[in-house]
Amino acid sequence: MVASSGSASAGRSAGRLAGRLNAPRPALVETGPGATPRVVNREHVTLVREEWRVVDRWWTDEPVDRHYFEVVLEGGRNVCVYRDAEAQCWFTQNA
Amino acid sequence: MVACLLIPGFELRAALRARPRLALVPAALAPDAGEEPLLGPVTAAAEAAGMKPGMRLGEALATCPSLVLVDRDPAAVEREWEGVLRRLEDAGFAVDPVEQGAVVFETRGVERLYGGVQPALERALAAVGTAWDPRIGAASRRFTALAAASVARPGQILLVAAKEEEAFLEPLPLSLLPMTPNRYAELEGLGLRSLGELAQLPSGAVAERLGVEGRRAQRLARGGRKTRVRGRKPASELVEALSFPEAIANELTLRRALSSLLERLLARPERAGRPFRKLALVARLVDGGSWRRVTTLRDATAEVGRLRSALGPKLQELPAPIVELRIEAVELAEHTGQQLALVEPAGEEAVVRLREGLRQVRASTGTGSVCAVVEVAPWSRVPEARALVVPRDD
């Protein structure tokens, strides 16, 4: 008789399925006046190059309502972040 | 329904098959050399003495001086697990092994044969045998089935109806989720204890705080996705073994034994001219333990010289003198020959090399590891809807 060695194995259940490319990743964003990003992932924003909204799939159970910002960070990197109006949080994504 | 058959502490059970006496005394699987000194699975007697899997070795020996440490026996584990899988396959189940001691299969194909889900699962338990204390969980989703099997008693079949899945998962511990120890600590620090508590949190907040891993864990805590179970491709049975009258450690003798085994393996008619893609070298050590190394060949080959140079260096890793050497053909290539061209078209070599490289990756990491990007809606305004990463097994 052998006692259980724990059941962490249960977690290895996810099968190998088609995955999404360019899925959004959660980002830490601090906003300034006008709700524009001021700090993205602990790096200061030097320039907001562009902003736009994407409202789509409002007729489905998973509506999309995002406010995108293309920003330039202190280090010179170009980053796209958006605020999801449904989830009320920020994500980064290559738009 | 998706069913999960679980044999907790399989590694220890398999190692104790040759020493059944130890199953009745406080015993635990010893850590591997070079690994962190933590206990593996423990016997019931050891558990009664306060031992727990994952306990520090020093602490365990101080608490229970009579604790017997059982050496790992990877060859026996592999052999016994393959036996369990084959018995299930003989009973008609298309199995998808999760790890040694846990296997998932669908009952749909055999329900009519055995007269329902329950009789089919009883047949699966009987096929494995009571000596292994198997238990089965079944549900409409894979994760719920695995969770049900984790809480079932030995010999029990726990069926979870689709509408009860949420309520069933709710009180179960977070340890069922595949997360790093740091994440568990983080969740516990936040006061979360059960799957239900994690499932109830807002998805956005979980994603923001715990990232992709947290989102995946939460999806599982809510039951996970409905996925199809794909039966495995049974391993080949091409094995050649050589037993020695006395223990040997001499490299020259070992290399000669390997050459002889390779020649015997190559002469087997079951190979039907196909070259080897993956081979395992197994040895029985003089002290009763075993040793196993799996090698994926860069090019599938049936040339003795190349096989010898790929497997020969592995013999230097043997930790002790051996009394038996065995070679197993884990995977054979599908082709029997390669058509050569007098003048190869430009770029052809790169394509062939790429295809061969992908085949090697697939052979060493399993199906689904090689993916292709497929554009599904390049016009979409939602960036992640434009393309998918799809597993390629062709």
Interface residues (C-beta under 8 A of the other chain):
Chain A: M1 V2 A3 S4 S5 G6 S7 A8 S9 A10 G11 R12 S13 A14 G15 R16 L17 A18 G19 R20 L21 N22 A23 P24 R25 P26 V54 D56 R57 V64 D84 E86 A87 Q88 C89 W90 Q93 N94 A95
Chain B: C4 L6 P8 G9 L12 R13 L16 A23 L24 G40 P41 V42 T43 A44 A46 E47 P53 G54 V98 E99 G101 A102 V104 D133 R142 F143 A145 L146 A147 A149 S150 V151 S175 L176 L177 P178 M179 P202 S203 G204 A205 A207 E208 G211 V212 R216 L220 G224 R225 T227 R228 V229 R230 T367 G368 S369 C371 V373 V374 R381 V382 P383 E384 A385 R386 A387 L388 V389 V390 P391
